[in-house]
Amino acid sequence: MSIKPSYSFYHFLSVLSYFTLLFVMLYGCITFGPDQLAPMLVLWLLISSGLLLIIKGLCQGKKRSYIWYCYILLMYFTFNVVFLFAGGTPEQSSAMLHEVIAMVAIVTGFVAAIMASRLAPA
């Protein structure tokens, strides 16, 4: 059985959205977090700990990791929606931009992971 070309696309898209989300979280910690490096990295590890649990399986393309990725993304989606609808001041425009990018990565990753889990070879 050969790997379908559409599976490769959805796998690439889900991994891309995964690392985009990790990068956006790191950017948020660097920009809006503590000044020292150690507390900043600890904060980033706490925020992204859910995603870091499945990094190996997701990169290998395992079905179970796609499913867990979708569950984990639901938690991040909830927090992002609350933040985006809370509004903010004009000084927080850069925070809003990185949250919009995170929301796009979450929705894209969710849809791509669903499709990749359906099309993944057995």
N, C-alpha and C positions, 0 to 999 in steps of 0.2 A: 504494500500500500504506500503510495507516495503522499507527500505533504502537499496539501492544497495551497495554491498561491494566495488565496484570500486569508488562510490561516496565518501565513507569514506576515501579511500586512497587519492583521489585527494583533498579532504577537508584538510586532515592532511598535505599533501605536500604543499598546498597553505599557510596554517597558519605557517608551519615551515619556508617556504621561506620568509614570511612576517616578522617574528621575527628575522630571520637571517639578513635580510636587515636592520632592525632597529638596531641590534647589530653592524653590520659593520659600519653604520653611526655614532653610538656612539663611536666606536673604533677610527674612523677617527677623530672625534672631540677631543677625549682625546689625541691622539698621535700627531696630526698635528695642533690642534687648539690653542686657547689662554691658558695661564698658570693658570689663576684664574678659580674657579669652576663656578661662576655665568655666566660669558660670554660664557664659554664652554657649559653649559646647554642651554643658550639662542640660541646659534648657532645650537646645536643639534635639538632644538624645531623648529627652522626655516627650517632646512634641511628636517626634517622628518614630517613636518606639514601635507603634503599631505597624508601620510600614516596613521597618527594618526586620521584622520577624519573618517576612516572606520573600526577602530579596533573592535568596538562592533558588527557591522553587519557581519564582516568577521568571527569572532569567533563563531557567532551563525549560520553561514552557509546560509545567505540570498543571493538570486540570484543577487539582485541589487548591493550588496557589492562586489561580485565577478566581476561584469561588471565594476564597478568604480575602483576596484583594477587594472584591466587590463589597463584602461585609465591612471591611475596614474603611472603605471609601464612604460608606453611608454615615459613619461617625464624623468624618472630616466634612462631609457635605452639610450635616446639621450645624456644625460650628461655623462654617463659612456663611451659610444662609443667615444665621443669627447676626453675624458681624456685618454682612452687607446690608441688611435691612435696618440695622441700628442707626444708619446715617453717619454723620460726622461733620467735622468742621472743614473748612477749606485747607487747613494745615495738614489734614490727614489724607490728602489726595494720593500721595505715594503709597500709603497703606491700602487705600481702596484699590489702586492699580494692581498691587501684588495679590490682593485677595480675589480680584476678578480673574487674574491669570491662574490662580489656584483653583477657582471654580471651573474654569474651562478645562484644566487638567483633570479635575475630579470627574466631570461629566464625560469627557472623552475617554478617560481610563475605565470608567464603569462600563460604558457601551462596548469599548474594545475588548475588555476582559470577558464580558458576557459572550460576545461573538467568538473570541478565541477559545473559550471553554467549550463552546458548542462544536467548533470545527477542529479541535485538537485531535491528533491521532491517538488511538486507544493504546 
